[in-house]
Amino acid sequence: MRIIVVGGGGTIGRRLVPALRSRGHDVVVAARTSGDVHVDLTSPATVEALYREVGPVDGVVSVAAHGALDEFGTLTSDALRENMRAKFFGQVDLVLTGQHHCADGASFTLTSGIFADRPWPHVTGGGVISGALHSFTRSAAVELPRGMRINVVSPTLVGDSVDAFGEHFPGLRPVPMGELVDHYLRCVEGTGTGQVIRAYR
Ligand SMILES: NC(=O)c1ccc[n+]([C@@H]2O[C@H](COP(=O)([O-])OP(=O)(O)OC[C@H]3O[C@@H](n4cnc5c(N)ncnc54)[C@H](OP(=O)(O)O)[C@@H]3O)[C@@H](O)[C@H]2O)c1
């Protein structure tokens, strides 16, 4: 299959892309500065341009753009909206625009995160973004045309990020990278749609 991986050079992406390639998929990596083609999830025009440049694909995987940490006492709705631009609205754009460009039966695999289900200090934005992505995924699965599918993988802290972020989230048991990659592979190669894959116990 021909697959776009947005954020394919990042922590999750650099494990996922080789796994997809080793299974024979033709992978195009997209990001703002790295990768084969450029896209900025905060810019709908670049999402449209990405699809025009790459042409019809059988799968789109997004492993890009974090929600920012926040301080609830000083949080504003404007700051929350800004926080949602890349990870929520950007991934939504990949689907809303992609439905008009992707091949019949194409799959979309988005990425959310554990804070949709597990409240934690300083991640109000992250929780809202991920919860909204879960609802979007379920709704989109009902209406996507031409047999297209959509799923969202919701990781906890991932194994390769423990050194970078572990101190912010003490007590979160990381998901091993191999287990996480398998979730994405099943979304791309399987038949499921509308699934929220919780990569945590
Ligand atoms: N790491 C974790 O422990 C963890 C846990 C739960 C959920 N997640 C979620 O998983 C996803 C991937 O995380 P990660 O840790 O692999 O991220 P990462 O290491 O920071 O990599 C992010 C990738 O996305 C690209 N990117 C960032 N902003 C972008 C934008 N606006 N438009 C297009 N590309 C953009 C970056 O490349 P450029 O800089 O070249 O654009 C980079 O390739 C994120 O949504 C994150 O919130 C991660």
PDBQT file of the ligand as one rigid body, heavy atoms in Angstrom, charges set to zero:
ROOT
HETATM    1  N1  LIG A 301       5.717  10.420  22.940  1.00  0.00    +0.000 N 
HETATM    2  C1  LIG A 301       4.780  10.040  23.823  1.00  0.00    +0.000 C 
HETATM    3  O1  LIG A 301       5.071   9.538  24.948  1.00  0.00    +0.000 OA
HETATM    4  C2  LIG A 301       3.321  10.172  23.462  1.00  0.00    +0.000 A 
HETATM    5  C3  LIG A 301       2.341   9.704  24.362  1.00  0.00    +0.000 A 
HETATM    6  C4  LIG A 301       0.996   9.836  24.034  1.00  0.00    +0.000 A 
HETATM    7  C5  LIG A 301       0.641  10.442  22.835  1.00  0.00    +0.000 A 
HETATM    8  N2  LIG A 301       1.618  10.880  21.985  1.00  0.00    +0.000 N 
HETATM    9  C6  LIG A 301       1.200  11.533  20.744  1.00  0.00    +0.000 C 
HETATM   10  O2  LIG A 301       1.762  10.854  19.628  1.00  0.00    +0.000 OA
HETATM   11  C7  LIG A 301       2.010  11.791  18.576  1.00  0.00    +0.000 C 
HETATM   12  C8  LIG A 301       3.471  11.649  18.155  1.00  0.00    +0.000 C 
HETATM   13  O3  LIG A 301       4.298  11.844  19.298  1.00  0.00    +0.000 OA
HETATM   14  P1  LIG A 301       5.883  11.782  19.201  1.00  0.00    +0.000 P 
HETATM   15  O4  LIG A 301       6.385  11.756  20.611  1.00  0.00    +0.000 OA
HETATM   16  O5  LIG A 301       6.298  10.740  18.242  1.00  0.00    +0.000 OA
HETATM   17  O6  LIG A 301       6.194  13.239  18.594  1.00  0.00    +0.000 OA
HETATM   18  P2  LIG A 301       7.598  13.898  18.223  1.00  0.00    +0.000 P 
HETATM   19  O7  LIG A 301       8.733  13.011  18.567  1.00  0.00    +0.000 OA
HETATM   20  O8  LIG A 301       7.583  15.286  18.793  1.00  0.00    +0.000 OA
HETATM   21  O9  LIG A 301       7.536  13.986  16.629  1.00  0.00    +0.000 OA
HETATM   22  C9  LIG A 301       6.552  14.751  16.049  1.00  0.00    +0.000 C 
HETATM   23  C10 LIG A 301       6.697  14.701  14.547  1.00  0.00    +0.000 C 
HETATM   24  O10 LIG A 301       5.643  15.482  13.988  1.00  0.00    +0.000 OA
HETATM   25  C11 LIG A 301       6.153  16.512  13.172  1.00  0.00    +0.000 C 
HETATM   26  N3  LIG A 301       5.295  17.685  13.454  1.00  0.00    +0.000 N 
HETATM   27  C12 LIG A 301       5.209  18.391  14.601  1.00  0.00    +0.000 A 
HETATM   28  N4  LIG A 301       4.325  19.380  14.471  1.00  0.00    +0.000 NA
HETATM   29  C13 LIG A 301       3.819  19.292  13.206  1.00  0.00    +0.000 A 
HETATM   30  C14 LIG A 301       2.882  20.041  12.475  1.00  0.00    +0.000 A 
HETATM   31  N5  LIG A 301       2.258  21.126  12.979  1.00  0.00    +0.000 N 
HETATM   32  N6  LIG A 301       2.608  19.669  11.205  1.00  0.00    +0.000 NA
HETATM   33  C15 LIG A 301       3.230  18.595  10.644  1.00  0.00    +0.000 A 
HETATM   34  N7  LIG A 301       4.147  17.838  11.298  1.00  0.00    +0.000 NA
HETATM   35  C16 LIG A 301       4.438  18.201  12.565  1.00  0.00    +0.000 A 
HETATM   36  C17 LIG A 301       7.617  16.699  13.577  1.00  0.00    +0.000 C 
HETATM   37  O11 LIG A 301       8.466  17.037  12.501  1.00  0.00    +0.000 OA
HETATM   38  P3  LIG A 301       8.723  18.588  12.094  1.00  0.00    +0.000 P 
HETATM   39  O12 LIG A 301       9.254  19.262  13.327  1.00  0.00    +0.000 OA
HETATM   40  O13 LIG A 301       9.681  18.493  10.947  1.00  0.00    +0.000 OA
HETATM   41  O14 LIG A 301       7.390  19.120  11.678  1.00  0.00    +0.000 OA
HETATM   42  C18 LIG A 301       7.984  15.276  14.016  1.00  0.00    +0.000 C 
HETATM   43  O15 LIG A 301       8.354  14.496  12.892  1.00  0.00    +0.000 OA
HETATM   44  C19 LIG A 301       1.650  13.175  19.150  1.00  0.00    +0.000 C 
HETATM   45  O16 LIG A 301       0.323  13.493  18.796  1.00  0.00    +0.000 OA
HETATM   46  C20 LIG A 301       1.743  12.961  20.637  1.00  0.00    +0.000 C 
HETATM   47  O17 LIG A 301       0.952  13.873  21.394  1.00  0.00    +0.000 OA
HETATM   48  C21 LIG A 301       2.940  10.761  22.263  1.00  0.00    +0.000 A 
ENDROOT
TORSDOF 0
